[in-house]
Every structure is written in C-alpha cells, then in structure tokens.
Amino acid sequence: MSMAKTLRPDASYEERREAIYGPLRQEGIFTWDCLYDQEYALAGLYRLERAQLEEMRGAAEALGCIYAKTVRIVQQGEPALLAELGLPPASFGAIRLRFDEDIPTLIGRFDFALTPQGLKMLEFNSDTPTGIVEAFHANGRVCAAYGEEDPNEGCSGDFRQAFKRMLDLYREAGYASEHVVFSSLDWHEEDAGTTRYLLKQSGIDGAEFAALSDLRVEGDRIWVQPKAGDEEAVRCPIDVLYRLHAIEKLAEDRDTDGYPTGEHVLELIADGKLAIINPPSGFAAQTKAVQALIWNLHQAGEFYTEEEHETIEAYMLPTFMEPCFPEGTPYVVKPILGREGSGVTIYAESGDIAEASGEDEYGDQPMVYQQYAELPHIRVETLNGPYDGRLLWGCFLIGGRSSAVIARVGGSITNNLSYYLPSSVIG
C-alpha cells in the first residue's frame, strides 16, 4: 500500500528532517525528536521485510504467553524467591495481586536482535516501556512522507481495548474506577509526552494528567494536590493510576522530610486501595532474573509445554544468575532491573571486556549473565553525516497481543542516546 510522497526528491537530509518533524513538533504530540541537545529521531527509513515483521510479532505474542505463565508462579512464590529475583521487599505485597493470568502486563515491549542464528529476544520491558509515541504515531507520519507502508498502521487502537479490559478486571475485583489519573515527571518531555499520549489513546472518559510531584499520600488514599490559587478544585482520591514511574524507583521514594512515601503507596496497592497500570505483574515480569528462571526451567525440560519449549529454544538466549558459560563463549552482564543499557558489560570470547556502558547507576543490583547476541551493523544518515551503528528492534505487546514495532540504532549497548529509526514494511 503506497501513499503520496510529500518530500522533495532533491531535498537535503536536514530539509527532509525538518519537513517531517517540524509539523509533529507543532502539533505537540511528538516534540522530542532531539534529546539532550542531540538528534534523536532520524529522517531515514528502514525497509523491513513483511516476513520479519510477522515473525517478530509472532515471537512477541508467544513469549508473552510464556512470561504470563511464569509470572503466575512468581507471584505465588515465597519471599525468598522474590528477593532472589531482585524485587524490593516493599513491593512483595503488591506483586502477589493477580487480575489477568493470561497477560503479563498491559503495555510491554520485547527487544529483539536479528542475528545470523535468527531472531533473538534480549529482554522484556514490561513495567514502564517507552518509544510508544515514536512507534504508534510518528512512524506513520514518516512513512506517509515517503509514500511507504507503515508496519504499525492501526496499532494505536490497541490501547483503547487494552485499557478497557484492565479497568473491567479491576471493577470485577471490587475496585472503584471513577477517578483515573495518568502521571509522570512533568518536566521530562519524553515521559510527560508519552503519558499524555496514552491518556488520549486510552479512551477513558474523565481521565486526567497529573505530575508525580502533585500526588499526595494521606491515610489510605492518594490524591492530586490542587494547583495554588485554584479554590474551585474538588479533591478526589485516585482510584486508578497509570504511572510512567518504575516500581523499583517508587519503592525508594521519600518525602523531603524522609517519610517513605513510595512504600506507603505500595501498601495502598497491596491493600486494594489503589489500582495501578501497568499492573503489579508487569513489574514481576520486568526483572531479568525471570529470563534466567525461564531458561533454567527450559533446560530442565520442566513446566512448559512442548510448543513453549520450542519457542524458548528458538527466541530466547541462555541466561543465568551466575557466569557458567563454556570457555570461549562471549556473554553479557546486565543488572536485573537496569534500563537504557546502564551497567551493561560485554565480555569477548577471550574473557576480556569488549565493551562497557561506563555507568554504574545499577551497580548495586544482582546481575544476570546472558549469551551475547551481536546486533547487526547498519549505516544511517544523521545531521552529523553517516553513522555506523547497531540495529535493535522492539515489538510492543499490548493487552497480550503483539502490536507496533520500533527500531533503534546505537552502539553494541543500546542506551538512551541511541537513535530512533523509522521503518516501513515491504514485500
């Protein structure tokens, strides 16, 4: 399905980029095409084979079922198991809550590498994934500018159905659901923009955005603090909270006076006083230790069906809680709750460090040891000229169903400065 091109064939890269992202910025939906004073969203287009797109989506959906099945067991585990998986003790009560045993989370994203050995899943971002506006909104605009087919066409409609299902499940469990709030750091352009986009796509009547700094915990409820001078505001307790704020960070949150606000919020969740999206199961699935658990059960030939074992063997990488690879095997060390490549180290066949992120934000966490899967090389155009990088794919899982895909280009370790590369589908 081709569309009318809107880009001049003789336009420079800079002119093409501004023709694409200028209008998106003006609309106010996708405004972070540059991050940290650097180019983030590229103006080129990766042409993805339809067969690769379909395999990625099929793998994401099959892996989502395996994660859901595994998380069900984790949620019933003893505190010692939860601690071994690296989950903070303050979250244990919330993690045990189960609402939908068929899906691991409402909004998740599997990260994949297209390797010579086939498609391989690197990790599952199941608690607070981003790249959402890029995949579900901006990508279609870039494809339209080039007159090419958007692999994510129609995927934004998945959110409305998924949010409705989650609210229905909370209602069935006896939760109130009248006051729904979407919250993130309001000063963080990407987080706030992503959260406002999801608010709009959710289709939830009366839902509102509130900055994390405007939330207040009092007694057995959480509230939105009215703005100064707004005497007309009626303060209502929050029933359902979508939060683009990781639970492991929430567990550590304290007021300026040292009061453990985050622990208080987690107690409210555990006590059924506050419903959250993503649900607690999404955090249980977030720890990379679950990948090690899945691989361990797979190696033992236990727990999973024959078809599930085949999926694990095909798409997952050997992952362990300690280094136990044969000599000469390259592997990666990752913090179990790390994000954006921070704290990741790649070890070469020689056993020497091949590459390290150089950041130790998550250095105090337990680590997982995963067989190294080399990301494919790719050359892309940027404002600074040609860039030789590595290509990483993400495939979203929305309400248990595979959805939009997104490509990132960076180094061997993908970090928060890696480029977003729009993609079309061919074949």
C-alpha positions as a printed NumPy array, in Angstrom:
array([[  0.   ,   0.   ,   0.   ],
       [  1.773,   3.134,  -1.2  ],
       [  0.915,   6.712,  -0.331],
       [  1.612,  10.062,  -1.967],
       [  5.089,  11.319,  -1.151],
       [  5.392,  14.755,   0.383],
       [  9.196,  15.069,   0.438],
       [ 11.073,  16.78 ,  -2.378],
       [ 13.385,  14.284,  -4.106],
       [ 16.191,  16.866,  -4.192],
       [ 15.837,  17.876,  -0.539],
       [ 18.853,  17.622,   1.75 ],
       [ 18.765,  15.402,   4.817],
       [ 18.288,  18.435,   7.065],
       [ 15.414,  19.711,   4.9  ],
       [ 13.732,  16.293,   4.867],
       [ 14.098,  16.008,   8.605],
       [ 12.516,  19.385,   9.254],
       [  9.691,  18.653,   6.78 ],
       [  8.874,  15.507,   8.777],
       [  9.4  ,  16.542,  12.393],
       [  8.571,  20.26 ,  12.215],
       [  4.802,  19.626,  11.879],
       [  4.943,  16.897,  14.542],
       [  6.57 ,  19.343,  16.943],
       [  3.934,  21.994,  16.197],
       [  1.145,  19.512,  16.935],
       [  2.664,  18.981,  20.376],
       [  2.365,  15.165,  20.279],
       [  5.949,  14.218,  19.404],
       [  8.24 ,  17.064,  20.452],
       [ 11.417,  15.208,  21.467],
       [ 12.89 ,  14.484,  18.034],
       [ 16.021,  15.982,  19.609],
       [ 17.074,  14.895,  23.101],
       [ 19.826,  16.305,  25.305],
       [ 20.655,  18.789,  22.506],
       [ 21.306,  15.905,  20.103],
       [ 19.426,  14.396,  17.187],
       [ 17.272,  11.502,  18.369],
       [ 14.695,  10.823,  15.627],
       [ 16.239,  10.107,  12.25 ],
       [ 14.69 ,  11.147,   8.953],
       [ 15.61 ,   7.977,   7.091],
       [ 13.515,   4.85 ,   6.703],
       [ 14.416,   1.212,   7.327],
       [ 12.56 ,  -1.119,   4.984],
       [ 11.523,  -4.166,   6.986],
       [ 10.599,  -7.384,   5.2  ],
       [  6.998,  -8.4  ,   5.894],
       [  8.118, -11.909,   6.86 ],
       [ 10.466, -10.436,   9.505],
       [  7.666,  -8.245,  10.842],
       [  5.327, -11.212,  11.121],
       [  7.959, -13.355,  12.823],
       [  8.706, -10.604,  15.347],
       [  5.04 , -10.226,  16.173],
       [  4.525, -13.964,  16.42 ],
       [  7.544, -14.319,  18.712],
       [  6.382, -11.454,  20.949],
       [  2.941, -12.968,  21.391],
       [  4.284, -16.467,  22.095],
       [  6.87 , -15.124,  24.554],
       [  4.166, -13.025,  26.225],
       [  2.233, -16.225,  26.997],
       [  5.381, -17.828,  28.443],
       [  6.016, -14.782,  30.631],
       [  2.393, -14.752,  31.822],
       [  2.626, -18.422,  32.794],
       [  5.934, -17.863,  34.615],
       [  4.834, -14.701,  36.406],
       [  1.81 , -16.542,  37.818],
       [  4.235, -18.839,  39.657],
       [  6.488, -15.973,  40.733],
       [  3.524, -14.15 ,  42.257],
       [  2.803, -17.176,  44.429],
       [  6.437, -17.578,  45.47 ],
       [  7.882, -17.282,  48.935],
       [  9.597, -14.016,  49.949],
       [ 12.962, -15.735,  49.46 ],
       [ 12.168, -16.316,  45.767],
       [ 11.007, -12.716,  45.255],
       [ 14.185, -11.458,  46.917],
       [ 16.322, -13.768,  44.755],
       [ 14.635, -12.285,  41.69 ],
       [ 15.798,  -8.86 ,  42.86 ],
       [ 12.366,  -7.455,  43.702],
       [ 12.365,  -4.902,  46.557],
       [ 10.665,  -6.145,  49.773],
       [  8.327,  -3.117,  49.781],
       [  6.788,  -4.439,  46.56 ],
       [  6.111,  -8.027,  47.709],
       [  2.509,  -7.418,  48.78 ],
       [  1.607,  -5.63 ,  45.544],
       [  3.311,  -8.252,  43.391],
       [  1.073, -11.001,  44.771],
       [ -2.043,  -9.331,  43.333],
       [ -3.325, -11.133,  40.247],
       [ -6.006,  -9.813,  37.91 ],
       [ -5.395, -11.335,  34.479],
       [ -3.423, -14.551,  34.394],
       [ -3.388, -14.606,  30.576],
       [ -1.251, -11.495,  30.099],
       [  1.98 , -10.493,  31.854],
       [  1.364,  -6.741,  31.585],
       [ -0.867,  -4.209,  29.849],
       [  1.864,  -2.376,  27.869],
       [  5.166,  -4.176,  27.321],
       [  7.955,  -4.182,  24.747],
       [ 10.207,  -7.071,  23.773],
       [ 13.634,  -6.115,  22.454],
       [ 14.983,  -8.286,  19.643],
       [ 18.195,  -8.76 ,  17.671],
       [ 18.112, -10.077,  14.104],
       [ 21.146, -12.384,  14.26 ],
       [ 22.639, -14.933,  11.842],
       [ 21.133, -17.555,  14.176],
       [ 17.707, -15.991,  13.784],
       [ 15.57 , -13.626,  15.829],
       [ 16.657, -13.464,  19.486],
       [ 14.921, -11.74 ,  22.401],
       [ 17.267,  -9.696,  24.567],
       [ 14.885,  -8.505,  27.279],
       [ 11.299,  -7.646,  28.16 ],
       [ 10.43 ,  -4.084,  29.194],
       [  7.155,  -4.779,  30.968],
       [  6.834,  -2.121,  33.665],
       [  7.415,   1.314,  32.085],
       [  8.358,   0.911,  28.405],
       [  8.813,   3.988,  26.232],
       [  9.213,   4.527,  22.468],
       [  5.416,   4.487,  22.318],
       [  4.704,   7.789,  20.563],
       [  7.521,   7.09 ,  18.116],
       [  6.131,   3.682,  17.134],
       [  2.399,   4.314,  17.279],
       [  2.244,   7.889,  15.978],
       [  5.421,   9.353,  14.473],
       [  6.309,   6.278,  12.429],
       [  3.14 ,   6.536,  10.37 ],
       [  3.827,  10.189,   9.573],
       [  7.341,   9.39 ,   8.361],
       [  6.045,   6.538,   6.189],
       [  3.389,   8.847,   4.725],
       [  6.054,  11.431,   3.858],
       [  7.973,   8.786,   1.901],
       [  4.845,   7.249,   0.39 ],
       [  5.524,   3.872,   2.   ],
       [  3.523,   1.429,   4.118],
       [  3.545,   1.845,   7.891],
       [  4.035,  -1.51 ,   9.675],
       [  2.208,  -0.016,  12.663],
       [ -0.886,   1.228,  10.866],
       [ -3.969,   0.861,  13.073],
       [ -1.974,  -0.298,  16.11 ],
       [ -2.859,   2.765,  18.214],
       [ -6.374,   1.359,  18.52 ],
       [ -4.958,  -1.478,  20.62 ],
       [ -4.642,   0.843,  23.626],
       [ -8.351,   1.604,  23.995],
       [ -9.264,  -2.083,  24.054],
       [ -6.45 ,  -2.976,  26.465],
       [ -7.24 ,  -0.157,  28.933],
       [-10.945,  -1.046,  28.858],
       [-10.168,  -4.672,  29.631],
       [ -7.894,  -3.708,  32.526],
       [-10.492,  -1.364,  34.037],
       [-13.154,  -4.054,  33.691],
       [-10.909,  -6.518,  35.539],
       [-10.351,  -4.043,  38.356],
       [-14.094,  -3.419,  38.619],
       [-14.774,  -7.157,  38.732],
       [-12.265,  -7.387,  41.584],
       [-14.258,  -4.758,  43.515],
       [-12.113,  -1.706,  42.828],
       [-13.51 ,   1.783,  42.316],
       [-12.599,   3.202,  38.905],
       [-14.246,   6.629,  38.685],
       [-11.146,   8.781,  39.098],
       [ -8.373,   7.74 ,  36.689],
       [ -5.099,   9.672,  36.66 ],
       [ -2.14 ,   9.384,  34.27 ],
       [  1.07 ,  10.545,  35.906],
       [  4.755,  11.07 ,  35.152],
       [  7.51 ,  13.601,  35.682],
       [  6.017,  16.739,  34.116],
       [  9.434,  18.303,  33.467],
       [ 10.613,  15.271,  31.491],
       [  9.469,  15.986,  27.939],
       [  9.521,  12.392,  26.724],
       [  7.838,  10.886,  29.807],
       [  5.166,  13.58 ,  30.012],
       [  4.505,  13.42 ,  26.261],
       [  4.245,   9.63 ,  26.317],
       [  1.883,   9.709,  29.298],
       [ -0.379,  12.357,  27.761],
       [ -0.471,  10.364,  24.511],
       [ -1.557,   7.216,  26.363],
       [ -4.188,   9.223,  28.239],
       [ -5.682,  10.287,  24.925],
       [ -5.446,   6.829,  23.368],
       [ -6.954,   5.096,  26.409],
       [-10.401,   6.496,  25.642],
       [-11.163,   6.706,  29.369],
       [-13.775,   9.403,  29.986],
       [-12.78 ,  11.951,  32.607],
       [ -9.197,  10.72 ,  32.985],
       [ -6.66 ,  13.463,  33.713],
       [ -2.902,  14.05 ,  33.725],
       [ -1.095,  14.954,  36.938],
       [  2.601,  15.41 ,  37.614],
       [  4.154,  12.945,  40.037],
       [  5.136,  15.944,  42.173],
       [  1.443,  16.852,  42.549],
       [  0.433,  13.484,  44.029],
       [ -0.119,  13.319,  47.768],
       [ -0.457,  10.283,  50.024],
       [ -2.707,  10.736,  53.019],
       [ -4.084,   7.931,  55.146],
       [ -5.413,   5.141,  52.995],
       [ -5.703,   7.067,  49.703],
       [ -3.632,   9.003,  47.183],
       [ -4.772,  12.419,  45.889],
       [ -3.92 ,  15.059,  43.317],
       [ -2.895,  18.3  ,  45.017],
       [ -4.917,  21.227,  43.556],
       [ -2.895,  23.989,  41.93 ],
       [ -2.157,  27.038,  44.044],
       [ -4.978,  29.556,  43.781],
       [ -7.493,  27.039,  42.419],
       [-10.091,  27.355,  45.18 ],
       [-12.755,  25.753,  42.972],
       [-10.889,  22.446,  42.712],
       [-12.581,  19.455,  44.315],
       [-10.084,  16.983,  45.694],
       [-10.961,  13.395,  44.791],
       [ -8.99 ,  10.29 ,  45.737],
       [ -7.342,   8.491,  42.816],
       [ -8.909,   5.122,  42.055],
       [ -6.724,   4.034,  39.124],
       [ -3.222,   5.351,  38.478],
       [ -1.287,   4.926,  35.239],
       [  2.275,   5.778,  36.219],
       [  5.31 ,   6.108,  33.999],
       [  7.408,   5.622,  37.109],
       [  9.206,   2.343,  37.735],
       [  8.11 ,   0.394,  40.8  ],
       [ 11.697,  -0.184,  41.951],
       [ 12.12 ,   3.616,  41.996],
       [  8.741,   4.046,  43.723],
       [  9.912,   1.652,  46.454],
       [ 12.745,   4.087,  47.234],
       [ 10.764,   7.36 ,  47.021],
       [ 10.796,   9.536,  50.137],
       [  9.391,  12.931,  51.02 ],
       [ 11.726,  15.828,  51.76 ],
       [ 11.31 ,  15.   ,  55.46 ],
       [ 12.391,  11.391,  54.853],
       [  8.937,   9.796,  55.045],
       [  8.833,   6.636,  52.842],
       [  6.059,   7.797,  50.517],
       [  6.752,   5.09 ,  47.956],
       [  6.412,   2.278,  50.486],
       [  3.121,   3.838,  51.612],
       [  1.817,   3.828,  48.038],
       [  2.874,   0.196,  47.586],
       [  0.97 ,  -0.677,  50.767],
       [ -2.144,   1.001,  49.353],
       [ -1.754,  -1.085,  46.19 ],
       [ -1.28 ,  -4.283,  48.208],
       [ -4.354,  -3.444,  50.329],
       [ -6.562,  -2.907,  47.281],
       [ -6.946,   0.855,  47.886],
       [ -5.27 ,   1.848,  44.609],
       [ -5.303,   0.152,  41.21 ],
       [ -2.256,   0.691,  39.014],
       [ -1.416,   0.395,  35.321],
       [  0.791,  -1.324,  34.391],
       [ -0.484,  -3.883,  36.939],
       [  1.934,  -5.345,  39.539],
       [  2.506,  -8.415,  37.348],
       [  4.242,  -6.095,  34.89 ],
       [  6.899,  -5.345,  37.489],
       [  7.304,  -9.028,  38.345],
       [  7.998,  -9.68 ,  34.646],
       [ 10.446,  -6.743,  34.42 ],
       [ 13.272,  -8.346,  36.369],
       [ 15.747, -10.032,  34.034],
       [ 16.045, -12.771,  36.648],
       [ 12.761, -14.084,  35.219],
       [ 14.625, -14.697,  31.961],
       [ 17.115, -16.808,  33.901],
       [ 14.239, -18.635,  35.61 ],
       [ 12.571, -19.384,  32.266],
       [ 15.826, -20.656,  30.773],
       [ 16.529, -22.788,  33.855],
       [ 13.107, -24.443,  33.634],
       [ 13.567, -24.895,  29.905],
       [ 16.961, -26.567,  30.371],
       [ 15.412, -28.933,  32.896],
       [ 12.602, -29.755,  30.459],
       [ 10.047, -28.717,  33.072],
       [  6.878, -26.654,  33.431],
       [  6.338, -25.581,  29.823],
       [  4.523, -27.362,  27.001],
       [  6.463, -28.827,  24.092],
       [  5.453, -25.857,  21.94 ],
       [  6.566, -23.395,  24.637],
       [  9.933, -25.153,  24.94 ],
       [ 10.344, -24.773,  21.165],
       [  9.591, -21.046,  21.431],
       [ 12.115, -20.596,  24.241],
       [ 14.786, -22.521,  22.331],
       [ 14.134, -20.524,  19.154],
       [ 13.88 , -16.992,  20.521],
       [ 15.461, -16.767,  23.973],
       [ 19.142, -16.65 ,  24.838],
       [ 20.795, -18.773,  27.542],
       [ 20.561, -16.586,  30.653],
       [ 21.81 , -17.392,  34.158],
       [ 22.18 , -15.835,  37.601],
       [ 25.907, -16.621,  37.583],
       [ 28.549, -16.912,  34.838],
       [ 28.515, -20.534,  33.715],
       [ 29.299, -20.384,  30.005],
       [ 31.856, -22.686,  28.38 ],
       [ 35.24 , -21.061,  27.874],
       [ 35.336, -19.043,  24.681],
       [ 31.653, -18.049,  24.811],
       [ 31.013, -14.296,  24.614],
       [ 28.398, -13.108,  27.079],
       [ 26.741, -10.008,  28.51 ],
       [ 26.347,  -8.997,  32.157],
       [ 23.237,  -6.941,  32.93 ],
       [ 21.725,  -5.512,  36.139],
       [ 18.439,  -7.333,  36.721],
       [ 16.429,  -4.105,  36.894],
       [ 18.725,  -1.954,  34.776],
       [ 17.44 ,   0.271,  31.971],
       [ 18.769,   2.038,  28.866],
       [ 21.97 ,  -0.035,  28.782],
       [ 23.277,   1.367,  32.062],
       [ 25.596,  -1.018,  33.906],
       [ 25.866,  -3.461,  30.975],
       [ 29.204,  -5.13 ,  30.181],
       [ 30.036,  -7.308,  27.154],
       [ 32.736,  -9.979,  27.558],
       [ 34.565, -11.248,  24.476],
       [ 35.468, -14.872,  23.672],
       [ 38.842, -14.24 ,  25.327],
       [ 37.122, -13.38 ,  28.6  ],
       [ 38.257,  -9.752,  28.366],
       [ 35.823,  -6.846,  28.487],
       [ 34.841,  -5.956,  24.925],
       [ 32.594,  -3.028,  25.841],
       [ 31.083,  -1.485,  28.96 ],
       [ 28.449,   1.189,  29.384],
       [ 30.709,   3.152,  31.731],
       [ 27.757,   3.853,  34.026],
       [ 27.153,   2.293,  37.418],
       [ 23.667,   3.576,  38.243],
       [ 22.552,  -0.018,  38.818],
       [ 25.894,  -1.368,  40.022],
       [ 24.49 ,  -2.46 ,  43.383],
       [ 21.929,  -4.794,  41.786],
       [ 22.295,  -8.548,  41.24 ],
       [ 23.326,  -9.375,  37.682],
       [ 22.22 , -11.803,  35.008],
       [ 24.637, -13.403,  32.59 ],
       [ 23.299, -13.793,  29.06 ],
       [ 24.855, -15.318,  25.976],
       [ 25.94 , -12.485,  23.687],
       [ 23.896, -11.853,  20.556],
       [ 25.59 ,  -9.389,  18.227],
       [ 23.341,  -6.652,  16.894],
       [ 23.612,  -6.244,  13.103],
       [ 25.638,  -3.374,  11.645],
       [ 23.786,  -0.567,   9.912],
       [ 24.769,   2.781,   8.374],
       [ 22.289,   5.647,   8.687],
       [ 22.152,   9.31 ,   7.721],
       [ 22.25 ,  11.859,  10.542],
       [ 22.619,  15.619,  10.845],
       [ 26.315,  14.952,  11.554],
       [ 26.778,  12.778,   8.473],
       [ 26.827,   8.973,   8.07 ],
       [ 26.743,   6.962,  11.3  ],
       [ 27.757,   3.31 ,  11.609],
       [ 25.776,   1.696,  14.373],
       [ 23.936,  -1.406,  15.517],
       [ 20.248,  -2.136,  14.922],
       [ 17.891,  -3.147,  17.756],
       [ 14.201,  -3.938,  17.261],
       [ 11.376,  -3.598,  19.738],
       [  7.93 ,  -5.15 ,  19.425],
       [  5.157,  -3.958,  21.707],
       [  2.81 ,  -6.331,  23.489],
       [ -0.475,  -4.556,  24.265],
       [ -3.013,  -6.454,  26.334],
       [ -1.275,  -9.706,  25.458],
       [ -1.392,  -9.063,  21.71 ],
       [  1.61 ,  -8.159,  19.562],
       [  1.438,  -4.638,  18.197],
       [  3.712,  -1.874,  16.847],
       [  7.423,  -2.28 ,  16.18 ],
       [ 10.245,   0.221,  16.642],
       [ 13.901,   0.31 ,  15.528],
       [ 16.776,   1.893,  17.452],
       [ 20.339,   2.48 ,  16.245],
       [ 23.25 ,   2.875,  18.626],
       [ 26.358,   1.079,  19.809],
       [ 26.725,  -2.559,  20.81 ],
       [ 24.996,  -1.475,  24.024],
       [ 21.786,   0.412,  23.195],
       [ 21.392,   3.396,  25.54 ],
       [ 19.198,   6.464,  25.961],
       [ 21.258,   8.366,  23.346],
       [ 20.614,   5.771,  20.628],
       [ 18.703,   6.994,  17.582],
       [ 15.088,   6.212,  16.75 ],
       [ 14.956,   4.92 ,  13.158],
       [ 11.522,   4.976,  11.468],
       [ 10.606,   1.892,   9.466],
       [  8.31 ,   0.861,   6.629],
       [  7.251,  -2.628,   5.576],
       [  7.916,  -4.165,   2.174],
       [  7.14 ,  -7.474,   0.485]])
